[in-house]
Amino acid sequence: MENTHFVQLSALPGWIIGISHNQHDGYQCWIINSELAVLNDGYCYSTSSAALTAGRTFIERQHNP
């Protein structure tokens, strides 16, 4: 994660969404669940909003499979 830094954290009950930014790759979404497992979808997004939306969508799908 060279030159990568976290630009946003968002907390939901039982979940934390972190958005990181890398100048070369763009934004990535990181999710930490209540068991402290760190998850990443492997995609790079052009905006932090798109990355955050991806994280929220993932969490919503976990609650409503």
mmCIF file of the N, C-alpha and C atoms, coordinates in Angstrom:
data_MODEL
# 
_entry.id   MODEL 
# 
loop_
_atom_site.group_PDB 
_atom_site.id 
_atom_site.type_symbol 
_atom_site.label_atom_id 
_atom_site.label_alt_id 
_atom_site.label_comp_id 
_atom_site.label_asym_id 
_atom_site.label_entity_id 
_atom_site.label_seq_id 
_atom_site.pdbx_PDB_ins_code 
_atom_site.Cartn_x 
_atom_site.Cartn_y 
_atom_site.Cartn_z 
_atom_site.occupancy 
_atom_site.B_iso_or_equiv 
_atom_site.pdbx_formal_charge 
_atom_site.auth_seq_id 
_atom_site.auth_comp_id 
_atom_site.auth_asym_id 
_atom_site.auth_atom_id 
_atom_site.pdbx_PDB_model_num 
ATOM 1   N N  . MET A 1 1  ? 0.828   -1.187  0.000  1.00 0.00 ? 1  MET A N  1 
ATOM 2   C CA . MET A 1 1  ? 0.000   0.000   0.000  1.00 0.00 ? 1  MET A CA 1 
ATOM 3   C C  . MET A 1 1  ? 0.876   1.254   0.000  1.00 0.00 ? 1  MET A C  1 
ATOM 4   N N  . GLU A 1 2  ? 1.863   1.280   -0.859 1.00 0.00 ? 2  GLU A N  1 
ATOM 5   C CA . GLU A 1 2  ? 2.738   2.428   -0.961 1.00 0.00 ? 2  GLU A CA 1 
ATOM 6   C C  . GLU A 1 2  ? 1.948   3.664   -1.377 1.00 0.00 ? 2  GLU A C  1 
ATOM 7   N N  . ASN A 1 3  ? 2.174   4.765   -0.681 1.00 0.00 ? 3  ASN A N  1 
ATOM 8   C CA . ASN A 1 3  ? 1.490   6.030   -0.956 1.00 0.00 ? 3  ASN A CA 1 
ATOM 9   C C  . ASN A 1 3  ? -0.028  5.928   -0.831 1.00 0.00 ? 3  ASN A C  1 
ATOM 10  N N  . THR A 1 4  ? -0.494  5.043   -0.004 1.00 0.00 ? 4  THR A N  1 
ATOM 11  C CA . THR A 1 4  ? -1.926  4.892   0.230  1.00 0.00 ? 4  THR A CA 1 
ATOM 12  C C  . THR A 1 4  ? -2.257  5.450   1.605  1.00 0.00 ? 4  THR A C  1 
ATOM 13  N N  . HIS A 1 5  ? -3.362  6.174   1.702  1.00 0.00 ? 5  HIS A N  1 
ATOM 14  C CA . HIS A 1 5  ? -3.792  6.691   2.996  1.00 0.00 ? 5  HIS A CA 1 
ATOM 15  C C  . HIS A 1 5  ? -5.317  6.611   3.087  1.00 0.00 ? 5  HIS A C  1 
ATOM 16  N N  . PHE A 1 6  ? -5.790  6.502   4.316  1.00 0.00 ? 6  PHE A N  1 
ATOM 17  C CA . PHE A 1 6  ? -7.235  6.454   4.534  1.00 0.00 ? 6  PHE A CA 1 
ATOM 18  C C  . PHE A 1 6  ? -7.780  7.868   4.514  1.00 0.00 ? 6  PHE A C  1 
ATOM 19  N N  . VAL A 1 7  ? -8.869  8.034   3.784  1.00 0.00 ? 7  VAL A N  1 
ATOM 20  C CA . VAL A 1 7  ? -9.464  9.359   3.641  1.00 0.00 ? 7  VAL A CA 1 
ATOM 21  C C  . VAL A 1 7  ? -10.822 9.480   4.319  1.00 0.00 ? 7  VAL A C  1 
ATOM 22  N N  . GLN A 1 8  ? -11.429 8.320   4.666  1.00 0.00 ? 8  GLN A N  1 
ATOM 23  C CA . GLN A 1 8  ? -12.752 8.369   5.288  1.00 0.00 ? 8  GLN A CA 1 
ATOM 24  C C  . GLN A 1 8  ? -13.010 7.084   6.056  1.00 0.00 ? 8  GLN A C  1 
ATOM 25  N N  . LEU A 1 9  ? -13.664 7.229   7.189  1.00 0.00 ? 9  LEU A N  1 
ATOM 26  C CA . LEU A 1 9  ? -14.157 6.088   7.967  1.00 0.00 ? 9  LEU A CA 1 
ATOM 27  C C  . LEU A 1 9  ? -15.630 6.328   8.249  1.00 0.00 ? 9  LEU A C  1 
ATOM 28  N N  . SER A 1 10 ? -16.396 5.279   8.142  1.00 0.00 ? 10 SER A N  1 
ATOM 29  C CA . SER A 1 10 ? -17.827 5.353   8.423  1.00 0.00 ? 10 SER A CA 1 
ATOM 30  C C  . SER A 1 10 ? -18.193 4.139   9.263  1.00 0.00 ? 10 SER A C  1 
ATOM 31  N N  . ALA A 1 11 ? -18.948 4.340   10.328 1.00 0.00 ? 11 ALA A N  1 
ATOM 32  C CA . ALA A 1 11 ? -19.326 3.240   11.214 1.00 0.00 ? 11 ALA A CA 1 
ATOM 33  C C  . ALA A 1 11 ? -20.825 2.996   11.143 1.00 0.00 ? 11 ALA A C  1 
ATOM 34  N N  . LEU A 1 12 ? -21.167 1.739   11.048 1.00 0.00 ? 12 LEU A N  1 
ATOM 35  C CA . LEU A 1 12 ? -22.545 1.278   11.118 1.00 0.00 ? 12 LEU A CA 1 
ATOM 36  C C  . LEU A 1 12 ? -22.581 0.208   12.201 1.00 0.00 ? 12 LEU A C  1 
ATOM 37  N N  . PRO A 1 13 ? -23.732 -0.098  12.781 1.00 0.00 ? 13 PRO A N  1 
ATOM 38  C CA . PRO A 1 13 ? -23.765 -1.118  13.830 1.00 0.00 ? 13 PRO A CA 1 
ATOM 39  C C  . PRO A 1 13 ? -23.124 -2.436  13.361 1.00 0.00 ? 13 PRO A C  1 
ATOM 40  N N  . GLY A 1 14 ? -22.029 -2.812  14.005 1.00 0.00 ? 14 GLY A N  1 
ATOM 41  C CA . GLY A 1 14 ? -21.334 -4.058  13.694 1.00 0.00 ? 14 GLY A CA 1 
ATOM 42  C C  . GLY A 1 14 ? -20.379 -3.987  12.523 1.00 0.00 ? 14 GLY A C  1 
ATOM 43  N N  . TRP A 1 15 ? -20.226 -2.817  11.902 1.00 0.00 ? 15 TRP A N  1 
ATOM 44  C CA . TRP A 1 15 ? -19.392 -2.676  10.715 1.00 0.00 ? 15 TRP A CA 1 
ATOM 45  C C  . TRP A 1 15 ? -18.618 -1.357  10.739 1.00 0.00 ? 15 TRP A C  1 
ATOM 46  N N  . ILE A 1 16 ? -17.454 -1.371  10.127 1.00 0.00 ? 16 ILE A N  1 
ATOM 47  C CA . ILE A 1 16 ? -16.703 -0.143  9.859  1.00 0.00 ? 16 ILE A CA 1 
ATOM 48  C C  . ILE A 1 16 ? -16.333 -0.167  8.388  1.00 0.00 ? 16 ILE A C  1 
ATOM 49  N N  . ILE A 1 17 ? -16.554 0.944   7.711  1.00 0.00 ? 17 ILE A N  1 
ATOM 50  C CA . ILE A 1 17 ? -16.167 1.081   6.310  1.00 0.00 ? 17 ILE A CA 1 
ATOM 51  C C  . ILE A 1 17 ? -15.025 2.092   6.256  1.00 0.00 ? 17 ILE A C  1 
ATOM 52  N N  . GLY A 1 18 ? -13.928 1.695   5.667  1.00 0.00 ? 18 GLY A N  1 
ATOM 53  C CA . GLY A 1 18 ? -12.796 2.587   5.474  1.00 0.00 ? 18 GLY A CA 1 
ATOM 54  C C  . GLY A 1 18 ? -12.545 2.789   3.990  1.00 0.00 ? 18 GLY A C  1 
ATOM 55  N N  . ILE A 1 19 ? -12.256 4.019   3.607  1.00 0.00 ? 19 ILE A N  1 
ATOM 56  C CA . ILE A 1 19 ? -11.949 4.328   2.220  1.00 0.00 ? 19 ILE A CA 1 
ATOM 57  C C  . ILE A 1 19 ? -10.497 4.791   2.157  1.00 0.00 ? 19 ILE A C  1 
ATOM 58  N N  . SER A 1 20 ? -9.717  4.106   1.332  1.00 0.00 ? 20 SER A N  1 
ATOM 59  C CA . SER A 1 20 ? -8.322  4.492   1.149  1.00 0.00 ? 20 SER A CA 1 
ATOM 60  C C  . SER A 1 20 ? -8.135  5.077   -0.238 1.00 0.00 ? 20 SER A C  1 
ATOM 61  N N  . HIS A 1 21 ? -7.069  5.861   -0.387 1.00 0.00 ? 21 HIS A N  1 
ATOM 62  C CA . HIS A 1 21 ? -6.772  6.471   -1.687 1.00 0.00 ? 21 HIS A CA 1 
ATOM 63  C C  . HIS A 1 21 ? -5.306  6.247   -2.027 1.00 0.00 ? 21 HIS A C  1 
ATOM 64  N N  . ASN A 1 22 ? -5.090  5.845   -3.264 1.00 0.00 ? 22 ASN A N  1 
ATOM 65  C CA . ASN A 1 22 ? -3.752  5.692   -3.816 1.00 0.00 ? 22 ASN A CA 1 
ATOM 66  C C  . ASN A 1 22 ? -3.725  6.521   -5.090 1.00 0.00 ? 22 ASN A C  1 
ATOM 67  N N  . GLN A 1 23 ? -2.727  7.350   -5.234 1.00 0.00 ? 23 GLN A N  1 
ATOM 68  C CA . GLN A 1 23 ? -2.657  8.269   -6.364 1.00 0.00 ? 23 GLN A CA 1 
ATOM 69  C C  . GLN A 1 23 ? -2.698  7.546   -7.711 1.00 0.00 ? 23 GLN A C  1 
ATOM 70  N N  . HIS A 1 24 ? -2.155  6.351   -7.773 1.00 0.00 ? 24 HIS A N  1 
ATOM 71  C CA . HIS A 1 24 ? -2.095  5.625   -9.042 1.00 0.00 ? 24 HIS A CA 1 
ATOM 72  C C  . HIS A 1 24 ? -3.348  4.792   -9.315 1.00 0.00 ? 24 HIS A C  1 
ATOM 73  N N  . ASP A 1 25 ? -3.969  4.258   -8.268 1.00 0.00 ? 25 ASP A N  1 
ATOM 74  C CA . ASP A 1 25 ? -5.078  3.328   -8.450 1.00 0.00 ? 25 ASP A CA 1 
ATOM 75  C C  . ASP A 1 25 ? -6.450  3.922   -8.162 1.00 0.00 ? 25 ASP A C  1 
ATOM 76  N N  . GLY A 1 26 ? -6.537  4.966   -7.380 1.00 0.00 ? 26 GLY A N  1 
ATOM 77  C CA . GLY A 1 26 ? -7.818  5.553   -7.014 1.00 0.00 ? 26 GLY A CA 1 
ATOM 78  C C  . GLY A 1 26 ? -8.234  5.152   -5.611 1.00 0.00 ? 26 GLY A C  1 
ATOM 79  N N  . TYR A 1 27 ? -9.537  5.000   -5.400 1.00 0.00 ? 27 TYR A N  1 
ATOM 80  C CA . TYR A 1 27 ? -10.101 4.732   -4.083 1.00 0.00 ? 27 TYR A CA 1 
ATOM 81  C C  . TYR A 1 27 ? -10.464 3.262   -3.937 1.00 0.00 ? 27 TYR A C  1 
ATOM 82  N N  . GLN A 1 28 ? -10.267 2.740   -2.734 1.00 0.00 ? 28 GLN A N  1 
ATOM 83  C CA . GLN A 1 28 ? -10.672 1.373   -2.422 1.00 0.00 ? 28 GLN A CA 1 
ATOM 84  C C  . GLN A 1 28 ? -11.502 1.367   -1.147 1.00 0.00 ? 28 GLN A C  1 
ATOM 85  N N  . CYS A 1 29 ? -12.382 0.378   -1.055 1.00 0.00 ? 29 CYS A N  1 
ATOM 86  C CA . CYS A 1 29 ? -13.260 0.214   0.095  1.00 0.00 ? 29 CYS A CA 1 
ATOM 87  C C  . CYS A 1 29 ? -12.753 -0.949  0.947  1.00 0.00 ? 29 CYS A C  1 
ATOM 88  N N  . TRP A 1 30 ? -12.674 -0.731  2.245  1.00 0.00 ? 30 TRP A N  1 
ATOM 89  C CA . TRP A 1 30 ? -12.283 -1.759  3.207  1.00 0.00 ? 30 TRP A CA 1 
ATOM 90  C C  . TRP A 1 30 ? -13.398 -1.873  4.229  1.00 0.00 ? 30 TRP A C  1 
ATOM 91  N N  . ILE A 1 31 ? -13.793 -3.089  4.547  1.00 0.00 ? 31 ILE A N  1 
ATOM 92  C CA . ILE A 1 31 ? -14.878 -3.313  5.496  1.00 0.00 ? 31 ILE A CA 1 
ATOM 93  C C  . ILE A 1 31 ? -14.357 -4.178  6.633  1.00 0.00 ? 31 ILE A C  1 
ATOM 94  N N  . ILE A 1 32 ? -14.656 -3.769  7.846  1.00 0.00 ? 32 ILE A N  1 
ATOM 95  C CA . ILE A 1 32 ? -14.320 -4.557  9.035  1.00 0.00 ? 32 ILE A CA 1 
ATOM 96  C C  . ILE A 1 32 ? -15.634 -4.965  9.676  1.00 0.00 ? 32 ILE A C  1 
ATOM 97  N N  . ASN A 1 33 ? -15.819 -6.283  9.851  1.00 0.00 ? 33 ASN A N  1 
ATOM 98  C CA . ASN A 1 33 ? -17.073 -6.756  10.437 1.00 0.00 ? 33 ASN A CA 1 
ATOM 99  C C  . ASN A 1 33 ? -16.931 -6.922  11.947 1.00 0.00 ? 33 ASN A C  1 
ATOM 100 N N  . SER A 1 34 ? -17.985 -7.364  12.599 1.00 0.00 ? 34 SER A N  1 
ATOM 101 C CA . SER A 1 34 ? -17.992 -7.481  14.058 1.00 0.00 ? 34 SER A CA 1 
ATOM 102 C C  . SER A 1 34 ? -17.020 -8.551  14.564 1.00 0.00 ? 34 SER A C  1 
ATOM 103 N N  . GLU A 1 35 ? -16.577 -9.442  13.691 1.00 0.00 ? 35 GLU A N  1 
ATOM 104 C CA . GLU A 1 35 ? -15.585 -10.467 14.059 1.00 0.00 ? 35 GLU A CA 1 
ATOM 105 C C  . GLU A 1 35 ? -14.168 -9.995  13.773 1.00 0.00 ? 35 GLU A C  1 
ATOM 106 N N  . LEU A 1 36 ? -14.028 -8.710  13.395 1.00 0.00 ? 36 LEU A N  1 
ATOM 107 C CA . LEU A 1 36 ? -12.763 -8.053  13.086 1.00 0.00 ? 36 LEU A CA 1 
ATOM 108 C C  . LEU A 1 36 ? -12.068 -8.609  11.849 1.00 0.00 ? 36 LEU A C  1 
ATOM 109 N N  . ALA A 1 37 ? -12.840 -9.220  10.957 1.00 0.00 ? 37 ALA A N  1 
ATOM 110 C CA . ALA A 1 37 ? -12.308 -9.649  9.664  1.00 0.00 ? 37 ALA A CA 1 
ATOM 111 C C  . ALA A 1 37 ? -12.288 -8.431  8.734  1.00 0.00 ? 37 ALA A C  1 
ATOM 112 N N  . VAL A 1 38 ? -11.191 -8.245  8.017  1.00 0.00 ? 38 VAL A N  1 
ATOM 113 C CA . VAL A 1 38 ? -11.063 -7.132  7.088  1.00 0.00 ? 38 VAL A CA 1 
ATOM 114 C C  . VAL A 1 38 ? -11.337 -7.652  5.679  1.00 0.00 ? 38 VAL A C  1 
ATOM 115 N N  . LEU A 1 39 ? -12.281 -7.006  5.004  1.00 0.00 ? 39 LEU A N  1 
ATOM 116 C CA . LEU A 1 39 ? -12.704 -7.430  3.683  1.00 0.00 ? 39 LEU A CA 1 
ATOM 117 C C  . LEU A 1 39 ? -12.465 -6.313  2.671  1.00 0.00 ? 39 LEU A C  1 
ATOM 118 N N  . ASN A 1 40 ? -12.141 -6.694  1.446  1.00 0.00 ? 40 ASN A N  1 
ATOM 119 C CA . ASN A 1 40 ? -11.940 -5.742  0.360  1.00 0.00 ? 40 ASN A CA 1 
ATOM 120 C C  . ASN A 1 40 ? -12.445 -6.387  -0.915 1.00 0.00 ? 40 ASN A C  1 
ATOM 121 N N  . ASP A 1 41 ? -13.169 -5.629  -1.739 1.00 0.00 ? 41 ASP A N  1 
ATOM 122 C CA . ASP A 1 41 ? -13.708 -6.213  -2.968 1.00 0.00 ? 41 ASP A CA 1 
ATOM 123 C C  . ASP A 1 41 ? -12.699 -6.265  -4.109 1.00 0.00 ? 41 ASP A C  1 
ATOM 124 N N  . GLY A 1 42 ? -11.539 -5.661  -3.938 1.00 0.00 ? 42 GLY A N  1 
ATOM 125 C CA . GLY A 1 42 ? -10.499 -5.720  -4.952 1.00 0.00 ? 42 GLY A CA 1 
ATOM 126 C C  . GLY A 1 42 ? -10.645 -4.702  -6.074 1.00 0.00 ? 42 GLY A C  1 
ATOM 127 N N  . TYR A 1 43 ? -11.696 -3.896  -6.037 1.00 0.00 ? 43 TYR A N  1 
ATOM 128 C CA . TYR A 1 43 ? -11.918 -2.909  -7.089 1.00 0.00 ? 43 TYR A CA 1 
ATOM 129 C C  . TYR A 1 43 ? -11.330 -1.564  -6.697 1.00 0.00 ? 43 TYR A C  1 
ATOM 130 N N  . CYS A 1 44 ? -11.001 -0.779  -7.699 1.00 0.00 ? 44 CYS A N  1 
ATOM 131 C CA . CYS A 1 44 ? -10.582 0.604   -7.496 1.00 0.00 ? 44 CYS A CA 1 
ATOM 132 C C  . CYS A 1 44 ? -11.660 1.495   -8.091 1.00 0.00 ? 44 CYS A C  1 
ATOM 133 N N  . TYR A 1 45 ? -11.987 2.562   -7.379 1.00 0.00 ? 45 TYR A N  1 
ATOM 134 C CA . TYR A 1 45 ? -13.057 3.473   -7.775 1.00 0.00 ? 45 TYR A CA 1 
ATOM 135 C C  . TYR A 1 45 ? -12.479 4.856   -8.057 1.00 0.00 ? 45 TYR A C  1 
ATOM 136 N N  . SER A 1 46 ? -13.149 5.591   -8.910 1.00 0.00 ? 46 SER A N  1 
ATOM 137 C CA . SER A 1 46 ? -12.644 6.915   -9.278 1.00 0.00 ? 46 SER A CA 1 
ATOM 138 C C  . SER A 1 46 ? -12.972 7.982   -8.231 1.00 0.00 ? 46 SER A C  1 
ATOM 139 N N  . THR A 1 47 ? -13.972 7.719   -7.373 1.00 0.00 ? 47 THR A N  1 
ATOM 140 C CA . THR A 1 47 ? -14.328 8.684   -6.329 1.00 0.00 ? 47 THR A CA 1 
ATOM 141 C C  . THR A 1 47 ? -14.490 7.963   -4.990 1.00 0.00 ? 47 THR A C  1 
ATOM 142 N N  . SER A 1 48 ? -14.336 8.723   -3.923 1.00 0.00 ? 48 SER A N  1 
ATOM 143 C CA . SER A 1 48 ? -14.544 8.144   -2.591 1.00 0.00 ? 48 SER A CA 1 
ATOM 144 C C  . SER A 1 48 ? -16.016 7.798   -2.384 1.00 0.00 ? 48 SER A C  1 
ATOM 145 N N  . SER A 1 49 ? -16.909 8.573   -2.997 1.00 0.00 ? 49 SER A N  1 
ATOM 146 C CA . SER A 1 49 ? -18.343 8.289   -2.886 1.00 0.00 ? 49 SER A CA 1 
ATOM 147 C C  . SER A 1 49 ? -18.693 6.938   -3.492 1.00 0.00 ? 49 SER A C  1 
ATOM 148 N N  . ALA A 1 50 ? -18.094 6.626   -4.627 1.00 0.00 ? 50 ALA A N  1 
ATOM 149 C CA . ALA A 1 50 ? -18.353 5.334   -5.265 1.00 0.00 ? 50 ALA A CA 1 
ATOM 150 C C  . ALA A 1 50 ? -17.842 4.190   -4.397 1.00 0.00 ? 50 ALA A C  1 
ATOM 151 N N  . ALA A 1 51 ? -16.681 4.374   -3.792 1.00 0.00 ? 51 ALA A N  1 
ATOM 152 C CA . ALA A 1 51 ? -16.126 3.337   -2.911 1.00 0.00 ? 51 ALA A CA 1 
ATOM 153 C C  . ALA A 1 51 ? -17.006 3.156   -1.678 1.00 0.00 ? 51 ALA A C  1 
ATOM 154 N N  . LEU A 1 52 ? -17.480 4.253   -1.094 1.00 0.00 ? 52 LEU A N  1 
ATOM 155 C CA . LEU A 1 52 ? -18.347 4.179   0.077  1.00 0.00 ? 52 LEU A CA 1 
ATOM 156 C C  . LEU A 1 52 ? -19.677 3.509   -0.272 1.00 0.00 ? 52 LEU A C  1 
ATOM 157 N N  . THR A 1 53 ? -20.217 3.819   -1.420 1.00 0.00 ? 53 THR A N  1 
ATOM 158 C CA . THR A 1 53 ? -21.459 3.181   -1.868 1.00 0.00 ? 53 THR A CA 1 
ATOM 159 C C  . THR A 1 53 ? -21.266 1.679   -2.010 1.00 0.00 ? 53 THR A C  1 
ATOM 160 N N  . ALA A 1 54 ? -20.129 1.259   -2.530 1.00 0.00 ? 54 ALA A N  1 
ATOM 161 C CA . ALA A 1 54 ? -19.844 -0.169  -2.667 1.00 0.00 ? 54 ALA A CA 1 
ATOM 162 C C  . ALA A 1 54 ? -19.821 -0.841  -1.295 1.00 0.00 ? 54 ALA A C  1 
ATOM 163 N N  . GLY A 1 55 ? -19.217 -0.188  -0.314 1.00 0.00 ? 55 GLY A N  1 
ATOM 164 C CA . GLY A 1 55 ? -19.179 -0.743  1.042  1.00 0.00 ? 55 GLY A CA 1 
ATOM 165 C C  . GLY A 1 55 ? -20.557 -0.848  1.658  1.00 0.00 ? 55 GLY A C  1 
ATOM 166 N N  . ARG A 1 56 ? -21.344 0.193   1.514  1.00 0.00 ? 56 ARG A N  1 
ATOM 167 C CA . ARG A 1 56 ? -22.704 0.174   2.065  1.00 0.00 ? 56 ARG A CA 1 
ATOM 168 C C  . ARG A 1 56 ? -23.562 -0.882  1.387  1.00 0.00 ? 56 ARG A C  1 
ATOM 169 N N  . THR A 1 57 ? -23.410 -1.030  0.076  1.00 0.00 ? 57 THR A N  1 
ATOM 170 C CA . THR A 1 57 ? -24.157 -2.044  -0.663 1.00 0.00 ? 57 THR A CA 1 
ATOM 171 C C  . THR A 1 57 ? -23.793 -3.438  -0.179 1.00 0.00 ? 57 THR A C  1 
ATOM 172 N N  . PHE A 1 58 ? -22.508 -3.670  0.046  1.00 0.00 ? 58 PHE A N  1 
ATOM 173 C CA . PHE A 1 58 ? -22.068 -4.967  0.558  1.00 0.00 ? 58 PHE A CA 1 
ATOM 174 C C  . PHE A 1 58 ? -22.729 -5.275  1.897  1.00 0.00 ? 58 PHE A C  1 
ATOM 175 N N  . ILE A 1 59 ? -22.731 -4.308  2.797  1.00 0.00 ? 59 ILE A N  1 
ATOM 176 C CA . ILE A 1 59 ? -23.319 -4.508  4.120  1.00 0.00 ? 59 ILE A CA 1 
ATOM 177 C C  . ILE A 1 59 ? -24.818 -4.748  4.013  1.00 0.00 ? 59 ILE A C  1 
ATOM 178 N N  . GLU A 1 60 ? -25.505 -3.984  3.192  1.00 0.00 ? 60 GLU A N  1 
ATOM 179 C CA . GLU A 1 60 ? -26.949 -4.182  3.004  1.00 0.00 ? 60 GLU A CA 1 
ATOM 180 C C  . GLU A 1 60 ? -27.253 -5.585  2.494  1.00 0.00 ? 60 GLU A C  1 
ATOM 181 N N  . ARG A 1 61 ? -26.431 -6.088  1.599  1.00 0.00 ? 61 ARG A N  1 
ATOM 182 C CA . ARG A 1 61 ? -26.647 -7.435  1.066  1.00 0.00 ? 61 ARG A CA 1 
ATOM 183 C C  . ARG A 1 61 ? -26.387 -8.509  2.111  1.00 0.00 ? 61 ARG A C  1 
ATOM 184 N N  . GLN A 1 62 ? -25.520 -8.232  3.057  1.00 0.00 ? 62 GLN A N  1 
ATOM 185 C CA . GLN A 1 62 ? -25.265 -9.186  4.141  1.00 0.00 ? 62 GLN A CA 1 
ATOM 186 C C  . GLN A 1 62 ? -26.461 -9.286  5.073  1.00 0.00 ? 62 GLN A C  1 
ATOM 187 N N  . HIS A 1 63 ? -27.211 -8.189  5.217  1.00 0.00 ? 63 HIS A N  1 
ATOM 188 C CA . HIS A 1 63 ? -28.394 -8.169  6.070  1.00 0.00 ? 63 HIS A CA 1 
ATOM 189 C C  . HIS A 1 63 ? -29.630 -8.707  5.358  1.00 0.00 ? 63 HIS A C  1 
ATOM 190 N N  . ASN A 1 64 ? -29.656 -8.611  4.030  1.00 0.00 ? 64 ASN A N  1 
ATOM 191 C CA . ASN A 1 64 ? -30.797 -9.037  3.226  1.00 0.00 ? 64 ASN A CA 1 
ATOM 192 C C  . ASN A 1 64 ? -30.336 -9.940  2.087  1.00 0.00 ? 64 ASN A C  1 
ATOM 193 N N  . PRO A 1 65 ? -29.857 -11.146 2.390  1.00 0.00 ? 65 PRO A N  1 
ATOM 194 C CA . PRO A 1 65 ? -29.325 -12.004 1.314  1.00 0.00 ? 65 PRO A CA 1 
ATOM 195 C C  . PRO A 1 65 ? -30.378 -12.463 0.332  1.00 0.00 ? 65 PRO A C  1 
# 
